[in-house]
Amino acid sequence: MTPPPFACNYAALRFLPYRETGEFVNLGVVLLCEQTGTFDYRLETERTGRVTDFFPEVNVQHFIQTRNFMEEELKRIRTHYTAASQRPADPTAFLNLVRPRESIFQFSGIGTLLADAPTESLDRLFHNLVTRQITQP
C-alpha cells in the first residue's frame, strides 16, 4: 500500500549580491516535511561559473567562502532535526532560516507541495530551480 502524500514546505536559496537590482542566481533548495520530521537541502557547490558568468565582478573566493558558511548552517539545522527526530517536526528552525533578511544569500517565499517521498521531491526541486533541468512532478 502506498503511503499518503506528505505536505512539505520548501524555499530556494538565492545569491543576490546587489539588492538594488533584484537579480539573483538560485543556488540551492531547502525542504521541511513536518509529518516525517525531515529537513534536508541540496546546494550547488561545483558550478561556480553560474554565479561568475552572471555576476563577473563578484570575487570568486569571497563567494565560495560565504557559500561554505551557508552550507555549514544548513548542515547544523539538518543535524538539529535529525537529533530531535520528532514527528511532527517543529518548523521554528526552518522558518527562522528562510525569513526575509538583508544578506547576499536570501530565500524565496515558502512553497508547499505534496510528496510521496520528500527526498525525491527535493531532488526534483533542485533540478528544476537550480540546474534548470525541468522535470514534471
N, C-alpha and C positions, 0 to 999 in steps of 0.2 A: 504494500500500500504506500502511495506517495504521501510524504508529509505535507501539511498545508503550507502555503506560501507564507513567508515571514516578511513583516514590514521592516524595511531598512532605510535609514537616513544616510545620505552621503553629501559630500561637498568637494568641489575641485579646488586644488591648491594652485594658486596663481602667483607668478612672478610679475610684479608690477613696479618697475623701478622709478617710474615718473607718474605720480598720481595725477598731475595736471593733464596729461594726455589720455589717461584711461586705458592705454594699451597694455596688454598682458600676454603672457605665454602660460598655458596650463602645464604644470609640472607633475601633478600627482592627483590622487583621489583618496579620500578617507571615507570609511563606511562604518556605521554602527548599526547592529541589529540587536535591539534591546531584548527581544524574546530569547535569543540564543546566547546572549552575553558576548557577542562577537564585536570586537573593534579591530580593524585592520586597515592597511593602507598600501598603496602602490605609488612609488616615486621614481621619476625618470632620473637616473644617475649616470647614464652613459653618454647620452647625446647632448652635450653642452652646446653644440653648434646650433641647435634650435633656438637657444637664447641669444648667442652671439651673432647669429645671422640677422635676427630681428632687432637686437639692440647692440650694434657693433661697438659702441662706445663704452659698454659695460666692462669693467675689469674682471676678467675670467677667474682669476684666483680669488678675488673677493666674493664673486658669485658662488664658486664651489664651496668656499668656507662657510658662507651663510646657509647654503643649501644643506651642508652637512650638519650644521646646528639644528636646522629644522628637522632633519631625519632623526637626530638624537631625541628630540622632543616627541616625535611620533612613536619612536621605539619605547620611550618612557610611558607614554599613555597606553600603548598596547600592553606593556607589562602590567600596568595598573589594572586593566580589565582582565587580563589573564589571571593575575593573582587573586582578584576578587571572585572570579568565576561565579558570579551571582546571576540568577535569572529571575526576573528581567534585570538587565543591566541599568545602572544609574546613568542617565545621559549627561550628568553635570560636566565631566571632563571633556566630552565631545562638544557640548555646547560652548564651553569656555574656549576650546581650541578654535572653533570656527567663527567665533564672534567677530564683528567688524572691529578693526583696529588700524592704526597708521603704521604700516610696515611695508617693506618691499615684497613680503610674502603675505598674501591675503587669501581668504577662501570665498568661493562663490556662495550664493544663497544655498540653503539646505534643500536638497531634493529628496523625494521619497519614492521607493519602488517596492514591489512585491517580489520576493525571491524565494525559489525553492532551495537554492544553495547560495548563501551570501558571498562566499569566496569566489564562486564563478561569476556572480554578478559584479563583484568588484573588479575582476579581471576584464570583463566586458566594458565596464565604465572606463577603465584605464585605456583600453584600446580605442574607444570612441572619443574620449575627451582629451587624451594626451598624445597618443601616437596617431590619432585620426584614421585608424583602420576600422571604419564604421562597420559594425555588425548589428544584426537585428536581435531583438530580445529573445 
